[in-house]
Amino acid sequence: MNKFLSSTCLAACGSALALGLTVSSANANEWPTDDVRLVVPYAPGGTTDVLSRRVADLLQQQLDTNVVVENRPGAGSTVGTGRLARGGRDADHTILMASPGHTIGAAIYPDLTYDPVEDFVFYKT
């Protein structure tokens, strides 16, 4: 594995782990109320899928609940993102994605069925 890919993967894993720990500690008393669905708007078997499954395992241990990875690839990640947006602001659904796919989608697809800013609550690490 080349040096760039190794450092990128390490940075992504660190960010994802920090996100999971932040989410669980911030809402420890009220979240989750049911199984957690982790929507991945990319194809199974890719880097994001592998990373999301590792994050799901860690969240499952930390939250003591089931974490289900749901791959919804297509249209530059807008299929999975739209699936999450249509699901409402359900606290038991979250998404793992790269921000360029989220921000560029609005510019490339003017007829999105969701608002990339208003329909989501963003976590930062």
Helices and strands as residue ranges (DSSP letters): H 3-26, E 36-40, H 47-63, E 67-71, G 75-77, H 78-86, E 93-95, H 99-108
